[in-house]
Amino acid sequence: MIIQSLKMAWESVRSNKMRSFLTMLGIIIGVFSLVVLVSLIDGATSSITGSIATLGSSSLNINIMDDKGRPLSQEDLESLCGNGAIEWVSPSGSSAFSIRCGHKEDSVNVTGVNQYYAQIEQLESAAGRMLQVPDIDNHLDVAVVNEDIAKDLMGFSRVQDAVGGEIVIDGRPFTVIGVIRNTTDSGIASFMGVQYAAYIPHTTFIRLPSARTTKITSFTLSAKNGDLEQAQEDIGQFLLERFDNDEDAFYVMNFQSILDAMGSVNGTLSLVMGGVAAISLLVGGIGIMNIMLVSVTERTREIGIRKAIGAGRKVILLQFLIEALMISLIGCGIGIFLSWLALQVISAVAAASSATITFGLSARVVIISTAFSTGIGLLFGLYPANKAASMKPIDALRYNG
């Protein structure tokens, strides 16, 4: 019975191609809007949260706004290590400087750190070693650079060969002691629009000719067992005691909290934009109900004949419900396909403009669109189907419309 109803529904849709397409148009536009809008929001949010995550979702960044004449020292930071929920602490002052390697010159994001910074930010070594205590204590002119510097500026195809080489930062020569995995698209460097990143002892950083300050104005820390909330509470208490209970004297940036907030914003935006697009689907559903009512009227005598030869109420009801559902789902399929094409074009344009953001068709959005279209087809097809199923055979056979 279902197979026969499917065949009859398909024949009805196929025999009125233009009318069926115009009926589907509302569903097509609704699904297209829903899929594209939600996918754009997901893609943009993923790109933003990805950038935030690379800045250190497993660490806290603290900026000192007013040290009250009592600036923090390297010894102060080291005394915090292992205190409460705080594991490691390192200065993290950054600035863009000029870098020269032979005849090549560019901009580099230089960060002044101590021996704990690599563990805090989970930097992965590609060659050589990370900064150690003697480098900091003796404020040596040594640097750990990313792979881009080793390959692009120093000209080495193997990053191992860069270890022991020399670079000039802010007019001062530095010996390269280590190379870390590429950080081109991550961290503060990417936010500053600088491709190259170098890490030098904090004690050396504050002695650079173009250094803005000799004080520790920012530092970063990691938490024991990843307990960032407790670490944030501990460092906040320490700084409040240090700076006369002035909450405006410092700012603690917890990137994990920002990521959580972004996830909440993404969910809200997707819900709102999905609701707006769903209005188009409702309009499409009204179109389906309208055309199905017309179809019932046109096929009144056919319904009468089928009932006269024994077709029951359920058979007629099922036939028209399947036809409404078929129109809705075909429109949904076309809308999803067009959405996929649109997202491919948008992604290609974004890639051509050197943007790192990508847009894709997620299974979640496809499932939601299909489920919503199925509901629309059933909901708005029920009244016409019931009207057809409720006709009396004698009245249907007498119809001369």
C-alpha positions in Angstrom: 0.0 0.0 0.0 2.8 2.4 0.9 4.7 1.6 -2.3 1.6 2.2 -4.4 1.0 5.5 -2.6 4.6 6.5 -3.3 4.2 5.8 -7.0 1.0 7.7 -7.2 2.4 10.7 -5.3 5.5 10.8 -7.5 3.3 10.6 -10.6 1.3 13.5 -9.3 4.4 15.6 -8.6 6.0 14.7 -12.0 2.8 15.5 -14.0 2.7 19.0 -12.7 6.4 20.0 -12.8 6.1 23.8 -12.7 3.4 23.8 -10.1 5.3 21.4 -7.9 8.6 23.4 -8.3 6.8 26.6 -7.3 5.3 24.9 -4.3 8.8 23.6 -3.3 10.3 27.1 -3.7 9.3 28.2 -0.2 10.9 25.1 1.3 14.0 25.5 -0.9 14.5 29.1 0.2 13.8 28.3 3.9 16.3 25.3 4.0 18.9 27.3 2.0 18.6 30.2 4.5 18.7 27.9 7.5 21.7 25.9 6.4 23.8 28.9 5.1 23.1 31.2 8.1 23.8 28.5 10.7 26.9 27.3 8.8 28.3 30.8 8.5 27.8 31.4 12.2 29.5 28.1 13.0 32.4 28.8 10.7 33.0 32.3 12.0 32.7 31.2 15.6 35.1 28.2 15.1 37.7 30.5 13.6 37.4 33.0 16.5 37.5 30.3 19.2 40.4 28.6 17.4 42.4 31.8 17.5 41.5 32.4 21.1 42.5 28.8 22.0 46.0 29.2 20.5 46.6 32.1 22.9 46.5 29.8 25.8 43.2 28.1 26.9 45.2 26.2 29.5 46.8 29.3 31.1 46.0 32.7 32.6 47.4 35.9 31.4 47.7 38.8 33.8 48.3 42.5 32.9 49.4 45.0 35.5 47.7 48.4 35.0 49.0 50.2 38.1 51.8 48.7 40.2 51.3 51.3 43.0 55.0 51.9 43.0 55.7 48.3 43.9 56.5 46.6 40.6 56.7 42.8 40.5 60.1 41.2 40.1 61.3 37.9 38.7 61.8 36.7 42.3 58.2 37.6 43.1 57.0 35.5 40.2 59.2 32.5 41.1 57.9 32.7 44.7 54.4 32.1 43.2 55.4 28.8 41.5 53.9 25.9 43.4 51.8 28.2 45.6 48.2 27.0 46.0 46.8 26.0 42.6 49.5 27.9 40.7 52.0 25.7 39.0 54.5 27.8 36.9 54.7 31.6 36.4 56.6 33.5 33.7 56.9 37.1 32.5 55.2 37.4 29.1 55.9 40.9 27.9 55.7 41.1 24.1 56.5 43.7 21.5 57.2 43.9 17.8 60.9 44.6 16.8 62.9 44.5 13.7 64.8 41.3 12.9 67.7 41.0 10.5 69.3 37.7 9.2 72.1 38.5 6.8 70.5 40.7 4.1 66.9 39.9 5.1 65.0 42.1 7.4 61.4 41.8 8.7 59.3 42.3 11.9 59.3 39.8 14.7 57.1 39.4 17.8 59.6 39.1 20.7 58.4 37.8 24.0 60.5 38.1 27.2 60.1 35.0 29.3 61.8 32.8 31.8 62.6 29.1 32.0 58.9 28.1 32.7 57.3 29.7 29.7 57.7 26.7 27.4 55.9 24.4 29.8 53.1 26.9 30.5 52.3 27.5 26.8 53.2 23.9 25.9 55.7 25.0 23.2 57.0 22.0 21.2 60.7 22.0 20.4 61.8 21.2 16.9 65.5 21.5 17.5 68.0 22.7 20.1 66.8 23.6 23.6 64.5 25.9 25.4 65.6 28.8 27.7 67.1 27.7 31.0 67.9 29.3 34.4 71.5 30.5 33.5 70.1 32.3 30.4 67.8 34.3 32.6 70.1 34.9 35.5 73.0 36.1 33.2 70.6 37.9 30.8 72.3 36.3 27.9 71.7 37.3 24.3 70.1 34.0 23.2 66.8 33.3 21.5 64.4 30.5 20.7 62.7 31.1 17.3 59.9 29.6 15.4 60.4 27.5 12.3 59.4 30.4 10.0 62.5 32.4 11.1 64.8 29.4 10.7 63.5 28.6 7.2 62.4 32.0 5.7 64.9 34.4 7.2 67.9 32.3 8.2 67.5 30.3 5.0 67.9 26.8 6.4 65.9 23.9 4.9 66.5 21.9 8.0 65.7 23.7 11.2 68.4 21.9 13.1 71.0 23.8 11.1 69.6 27.1 12.6 70.8 26.2 16.1 74.0 28.1 16.8 73.2 30.7 14.1 72.9 34.4 14.7 70.0 36.9 14.3 69.9 40.6 15.0 66.9 41.8 17.0 66.5 45.6 17.5 70.1 46.1 16.4 71.4 43.6 19.0 72.9 40.2 17.9 71.4 37.0 19.4 72.5 33.4 19.2 69.8 30.9 18.3 69.7 28.1 20.9 66.5 26.4 19.9 63.6 26.2 17.3 60.0 25.6 18.2 57.2 24.2 16.0 55.6 26.7 13.8 53.4 29.3 15.5 52.5 31.3 12.3 48.8 31.1 12.8 48.7 31.2 16.6 49.3 33.3 19.6 49.9 36.9 20.1 52.0 37.1 17.0 49.1 36.4 14.7 46.9 39.0 16.5 49.7 41.6 15.9 49.9 40.6 12.2 53.5 39.4 12.7 54.5 36.0 11.2 57.8 35.5 13.0 58.1 34.8 16.8 61.1 34.7 19.0 61.5 34.1 22.8 64.4 35.6 24.7 65.2 35.9 28.5 63.0 38.5 30.2 66.1 40.0 31.7 67.5 40.6 28.2 64.1 41.8 26.9 64.0 44.7 29.2 67.5 45.8 28.1 66.6 46.1 24.4 67.1 49.6 23.1 63.4 49.9 22.0 62.0 48.2 25.1 59.0 50.2 26.4 59.5 49.4 30.1 61.9 47.7 32.4 59.1 46.5 34.7 57.1 43.3 34.6 53.7 44.5 33.2 52.4 41.2 32.1 52.9 37.6 33.0 51.3 34.2 32.4 50.8 31.2 34.6 49.6 27.6 34.5 47.4 25.8 37.0 48.0 22.6 38.8 45.8 19.8 37.3 44.2 22.4 35.0 42.3 24.1 37.8 42.2 27.6 36.2 39.4 28.9 38.4 41.3 28.2 41.6 44.5 29.5 40.1 42.7 32.7 39.1 41.3 33.1 42.6 44.8 32.5 44.1 46.6 35.0 41.9 43.8 37.5 42.4 44.2 37.3 46.1 47.9 37.8 45.9 47.7 40.8 43.6 44.9 42.4 45.7 47.2 42.2 48.8 50.1 43.5 46.8 48.2 46.5 45.2 46.2 47.7 48.2 43.0 45.8 47.3 42.6 47.8 44.1 40.8 45.5 41.6 41.5 48.0 38.8 45.3 47.7 39.3 45.4 44.4 37.3 43.4 42.3 34.9 43.3 38.5 34.7 42.5 37.1 31.3 41.1 33.5 31.4 40.9 32.4 27.7 38.9 29.3 28.7 36.2 31.5 30.1 36.2 33.4 26.8 35.9 30.1 24.9 33.0 29.1 27.1 31.3 32.4 26.5 31.9 32.1 22.7 30.2 28.7 22.8 27.2 30.1 24.5 27.0 33.1 22.0 27.3 30.7 19.1 24.4 28.6 20.4 22.2 31.7 20.9 23.1 33.1 17.4 22.4 29.8 15.8 19.1 29.5 17.5 18.0 33.1 16.6 19.2 32.9 13.0 17.7 29.4 12.7 14.4 30.8 14.0 14.4 33.6 11.4 15.1 31.0 8.6 12.4 28.7 10.0 9.8 31.4 9.2 10.5 30.9 5.5 9.9 27.2 6.0 6.5 27.9 7.6 5.7 30.1 4.6 6.7 27.2 2.3 4.4 24.9 4.4 1.5 27.2 3.8 2.2 26.9 0.1 2.2 23.2 0.3 -1.2 23.2 2.1 -2.6 25.5 -0.5 -1.5 23.5 -3.5 -2.6 20.2 -1.9 -6.1 21.7 -1.3 -6.2 22.6 -5.0 -5.0 19.1 -5.9 -7.7 17.5 -3.7 -10.4 19.6 -5.5 -9.0 18.7 -8.9 -9.0 15.0 -8.1 -12.4 14.9 -6.3 -13.9 12.5 -8.9 -10.7 10.3 -8.7 -11.2 10.1 -4.9 -14.8 9.1 -5.4 -14.0 6.4 -7.8 -11.3 5.0 -5.6 -13.6 5.0 -2.6 -16.4 3.4 -4.7 -14.1 0.4 -5.6 -13.1 -0.1 -2.0 -10.3 2.3 -1.0 -10.6 3.0 2.7 -10.1 6.3 4.5 -6.6 5.4 5.6 -5.5 4.7 2.0 -6.6 8.1 0.8 -5.2 9.9 3.8 -1.8 8.2 3.3 -1.7 9.0 -0.4 -2.1 12.7 0.1 0.2 12.8 3.1 2.9 11.1 1.2 2.5 13.5 -1.7 2.8 16.6 0.6 5.8 15.0 2.4 7.5 14.2 -1.0 7.2 17.8 -2.1 8.6 19.0 1.1 11.6 16.6 1.2 12.5 17.2 -2.5 12.5 20.9 -1.8 14.7 20.2 1.3 17.1 18.2 -0.8 17.4 20.9 -3.4 17.9 23.5 -0.7 20.7 21.5 1.0 22.4 21.0 -2.4 22.2 24.8 -3.2 23.5 25.5 0.3 26.5 23.3 -0.2 27.3 25.0 -3.5 27.0 28.5 -1.8 29.3 27.4 1.1 31.9 26.1 -1.4 31.9 29.4 -3.2 32.1 31.4 0.0 35.0 29.2 1.3 36.8 29.7 -2.1 36.4 33.4 -1.8 37.6 33.4 1.8 40.7 31.3 0.8 41.5 33.6 -2.1 41.5 36.6 0.3 44.0 34.7 2.6 41.4 34.3 5.4 41.8 31.3 7.6 38.1 30.9 8.1 36.3 27.9 6.5 32.7 27.1 6.0 31.3 23.6 5.8 28.0 21.7 5.7 27.7 20.1 9.1 25.6 16.9 9.6 23.8 18.6 12.5 22.4 21.3 10.3 21.4 18.8 7.6 19.6 16.6 10.1 17.8 19.6 11.6 16.7 20.9 8.1 15.5 17.4 7.1 13.6 16.9 10.3 12.0 20.4 10.1 11.0 19.9 6.5 9.5 16.5 7.3 7.5 18.1 10.1 6.3 20.9 7.7 5.2 18.4 5.1 3.2 16.3 7.6 1.8 19.3 9.4 0.6 21.2 6.4 -0.4 18.2 4.4 -2.6 16.7 7.1 -5.6 19.0 6.6 -5.8 18.5 2.8 -5.3 14.8 3.2 -7.9 14.6 5.9 -10.3 16.6 3.7 -9.8 14.1 0.8 -10.1 11.1 3.1 -13.4 12.4 4.6 -15.2 12.8 1.3 -18.3 10.7 0.8 -18.1 8.6 -2.4 -21.5 9.7 -3.7 -20.7 13.4 -3.3 -17.2 13.0 -4.9 -18.7 11.2 -7.9 -21.3 13.9 -8.4 -18.6 16.7 -8.4 -18.5 18.5 -11.7 -15.8 21.1 -10.9 
